């Protein structure tokens, strides 16, 4: 195992973690502000990827596609919030789970009706193809490096939005006391729609960006959604900082586990057996991590409220 | 309590219908409908298990597919070793006897549910939902990447396992068996609901602090209910594996957990025959709308959304009035 390979896997883990962060940030924001568990968040990821792929294919420009994907996901989020989600805030978690599960069925089939049953392909923009030399014999995909940059920039942008702007003040106020800010004259309904659309846009962006390195297909959102759940449980539901730390932990541990565990077992098992055992354990690793966090700190690493 | 009497009538109608439909199909030799009825019975059995945790205990488990899948794999793995004549491990042989398979499935599912429950019940609300989901995903990925029993290709059961006195390869006899097990499980559910244990469980759901003040330990009661719930769903998994003669990681997928919740909701949460109604609706929907359009899940989603937003008692709630169980 060379240093270059190790470094590449570590960067892959960070890149994966930052994309998970984009998903988890929206989820945790929606939960923190509205107290809503949204299973359909993965569908917004899928919508972002599909619209990006379709628009990129039509215009031949990835960046126009990215904007289209982001806008489509935000618009879908706003529509869903107004039509369905709004009725769920006062309901129990069971109703929220079911209604958003129903939304997954509806949105997945709707996407299949509009875009057809076959996966779409989205290629990496030409200016980000190839790889760069990072020194020390490490060469890394330029696009994945750009994803890391995107992730970091979004994290900073989100922090500025929440900590430094008027909208951010309202979001934080909505988290702590929704009646009070409504009484102070803030249009809470509109605020909720904006927060939901913001989360949707983040999910759509993640879907569009990841769509270029995976295939764009129906059902692509749910595995990421479940990982994002793990992330926010580890980080503490409602906490953006927790989502970032949790996402990086999950991304790095999952990627490094898949890389290192088979090699570890091959020290004392034969190769094919070691691959099997290693892969099986690696796929469970983040859930073990989650169980551990849960036992030691049931509210997550960064509990949002007290 | 006119509503209660109406619910009793609905229950009897459901129990009779689930028997008569396949019986007619048997007489006119339409085995397809017997298979469907068997599927409904087994899914309803899994639903009865979940209903215990979700309906009575208010524990919204989004991971019951774990128990369903574990039961399925118990049947698959034991049958696989019985067929090949190899030991499972440490010289323990496989078996093709349903009774033994069921016992193993029930015991292992109960143990798994006790472990998952003990960890998950430290939390509540949204955390509980996500954590049960995550545990089920953990097992899902394990079966997906563990190569010994087929990995993602799944594991076929070449010859259906046996039950003394029955020929399980005849679908009608398998249906009778499934129907009998379902009815026993529903009776058990009724006994639990009417017992002190059930009263304690429902009291905890409605107000855990008040229950604790009365000297009921919420954690212990909920854990016991969760384990019992997992056992019933695990048994259903073992039976489903024998019906389809195939187990695969799909039995543990999160969609399966969602489907089980949907069954409970469509039928009516906490209702005795809710899972039977729900499983019936789901299978009927799949068969009839699935025959008309490949996008039947779109319509299922719309119906489900409508039920959640506007008809909160499920089918039995619509017919027999609002839920008595709050």
Boltz contact constraints between the chains, C-beta under 6 A:
constraints:
  - contact:
      token1: [A, 37]
      token2: [B, 126]
      max_distance: 6.0
  - contact:
      token1: [A, 87]
      token2: [B, 309]
      max_distance: 6.0
  - contact:
      token1: [A, 93]
      token2: [B, 60]
      max_distance: 6.0
  - contact:
      token1: [A, 93]
      token2: [B, 125]
      max_distance: 6.0
  - contact:
      token1: [A, 93]
      token2: [B, 126]
      max_distance: 6.0
  - contact:
      token1: [A, 93]
      token2: [B, 129]
      max_distance: 6.0
  - contact:
      token1: [A, 94]
      token2: [B, 60]
      max_distance: 6.0
  - contact:
      token1: [A, 95]
      token2: [B, 308]
      max_distance: 6.0
  - contact:
      token1: [A, 98]
      token2: [B, 265]
      max_distance: 6.0
  - contact:
      token1: [A, 98]
      token2: [B, 308]
      max_distance: 6.0
  - contact:
      token1: [A, 99]
      token2: [B, 305]
      max_distance: 6.0
  - contact:
      token1: [A, 99]
      token2: [B, 308]
      max_distance: 6.0
  - contact:
      token1: [A, 101]
      token2: [B, 258]
      max_distance: 6.0
  - contact:
      token1: [A, 102]
      token2: [B, 301]
      max_distance: 6.0
  - contact:
      token1: [A, 102]
      token2: [B, 304]
      max_distance: 6.0
  - contact:
      token1: [A, 102]
      token2: [B, 305]
      max_distance: 6.0
  - contact:
      token1: [A, 105]
      token2: [B, 297]
      max_distance: 6.0
  - contact:
      token1: [A, 105]
      token2: [B, 300]
      max_distance: 6.0
  - contact:
      token1: [A, 105]
      token2: [B, 301]
      max_distance: 6.0
  - contact:
      token1: [A, 106]
      token2: [B, 298]
      max_distance: 6.0
  - contact:
      token1: [A, 106]
      token2: [B, 301]
      max_distance: 6.0
  - contact:
      token1: [A, 109]
      token2: [B, 295]
      max_distance: 6.0
  - contact:
      token1: [A, 109]
      token2: [B, 297]
      max_distance: 6.0
  - contact:
      token1: [A, 109]
      token2: [B, 298]
      max_distance: 6.0
  - contact:
      token1: [A, 113]
      token2: [B, 295]
      max_distance: 6.0
  - contact:
      token1: [A, 226]
      token2: [B, 137]
      max_distance: 6.0
  - contact:
      token1: [A, 229]
      token2: [B, 130]
      max_distance: 6.0
  - contact:
      token1: [A, 230]
      token2: [B, 134]
      max_distance: 6.0
  - contact:
      token1: [A, 233]
      token2: [B, 130]
      max_distance: 6.0
  - contact:
      token1: [A, 276]
      token2: [B, 147]
      max_distance: 6.0
  - contact:
      token1: [A, 279]
      token2: [B, 145]
      max_distance: 6.0
  - contact:
      token1: [A, 280]
      token2: [B, 142]
      max_distance: 6.0
  - contact:
      token1: [A, 280]
      token2: [B, 145]
      max_distance: 6.0
  - contact:
      token1: [A, 280]
      token2: [B, 146]
      max_distance: 6.0
  - contact:
      token1: [A, 283]
      token2: [B, 141]
      max_distance: 6.0
  - contact:
      token1: [A, 283]
      token2: [B, 145]
      max_distance: 6.0
  - contact:
      token1: [A, 284]
      token2: [B, 138]
      max_distance: 6.0
  - contact:
      token1: [A, 284]
      token2: [B, 142]
      max_distance: 6.0
  - contact:
      token1: [A, 287]
      token2: [B, 134]
      max_distance: 6.0
  - contact:
      token1: [A, 287]
      token2: [B, 138]
      max_distance: 6.0
  - contact:
      token1: [A, 290]
      token2: [B, 134]
      max_distance: 6.0
  - contact:
      token1: [A, 291]
      token2: [B, 119]
      max_distance: 6.0
  - contact:
      token1: [A, 298]
      token2: [B, 122]
      max_distance: 6.0
  - contact:
      token1: [A, 298]
      token2: [B, 123]
      max_distance: 6.0
